[in-house]
């Protein structure tokens, strides 16, 4: 205001010309004090600058020959200090003549697109890295679980081996069977008792008459007939025959843990 007051007093022209010069000075002051706002794209800021610059041009506040230079200078001056697009455009035009508005706008938008693609790529990589952490943890947990299961299986196998040895010694002592034959007969039952009963019986029968068969006394608890179990029986119930066979099994047998021990 002090400068305008002084110029009005010194200008040798009529009042209309003085008012015009004040308006022109005001437009250029607005142009020189226009800055990029937070979150505003550089292309939008450039468009705002160009509108103010053309208003000043129409009022005679700036010469047409210096239009591109004034636009470029204010773009760099008013841009945010952390704006990557402005920095790249400044590097491109350091030693070049100032471009026109259309050329400058095209370059700014190309740089904005490049920065946007770069930021999207970085975000995708970060998301992939974060999602890989639970996967790695899951793999580690699976490996630990497998290791624990393998350890438990090894321990179970060791217990089965020790139990097989113990049972074979007891069988050998009770029946007079060689320890090696008794262990070979007992091992399948301990490892898989659900499926090894009959194969164990065959092995004992092949070993000789001194080894009693585990299935020699098997009979049906429904019909009383030999050779099958109650769950496979299709005959009628015969309690008298069942009681007769049970009494026959208990007569003359000394107490023991092995079927057929006498």
Residue pairs with C-beta under 8 A, 6 or more apart in sequence:
4 22
4 25
7 21
8 18
8 22
11 17
11 18
11 21
20 59
20 60
23 59
24 56
24 59
24 60
24 61
25 61
27 52
27 55
27 56
27 59
27 61
28 56
28 61
28 62
30 52
31 49
31 52
31 53
31 56
31 70
31 74
32 74
34 48
34 49
34 52
34 74
34 78
35 78
35 79
36 42
36 45
36 78
36 79
36 80
36 83
36 86
37 45
38 80
41 112
42 75
42 79
42 83
42 85
42 86
42 89
42 108
42 111
42 112
43 105
43 108
43 109
43 112
45 75
45 78
45 79
46 71
46 75
46 101
46 104
46 105
46 108
47 105
49 71
49 74
49 75
49 78
50 71
50 101
53 62
53 67
53 70
53 71
53 74
56 62
57 64
57 67
62 70
68 98
68 99
68 100
68 101
68 104
69 98
71 98
71 101
71 104
72 93
72 98
72 99
72 104
75 86
75 89
75 104
76 86
76 89
76 90
79 86
80 86
84 111
84 115
85 108
85 111
85 112
85 115
88 111
89 104
89 107
89 108
89 111
92 107
93 99
98 104
99 107
160 190
160 191
163 190
164 183
164 186
164 187
164 190
165 183
167 182
167 186
167 190
168 179
168 182
168 183
168 185
168 186
169 179
169 182
170 257
170 258
171 177
171 182
171 185
171 186
171 258
172 178
172 179
172 182
174 256
174 257
174 258
174 261
175 182
175 210
175 211
175 212
175 258
175 261
176 210
177 185
177 207
177 210
177 211
181 207
181 211
182 211
184 203
185 200
185 203
185 204
185 207
185 211
186 200
188 196
188 199
188 200
188 203
189 196
189 197
189 200
197 214
197 215
198 215
200 214
201 213
201 214
201 215
201 216
204 211
204 212
204 213
204 214
205 211
205 213
212 258
212 259
212 260
212 261
213 260
214 259
214 260
216 259
216 260
217 249
217 259
217 260
218 226
218 227
218 229
219 225
219 226
219 227
219 242
219 245
220 226
220 228
220 229
220 230
220 232
220 233
220 235
221 229
221 230
221 242
222 230
222 233
222 235
222 237
222 238
222 242
223 233
223 235
223 236
223 237
223 238
223 241
224 238
224 239
224 240
224 241
224 242
224 244
224 245
225 233
225 235
225 241
252 262
253 261
253 262
254 261
254 262
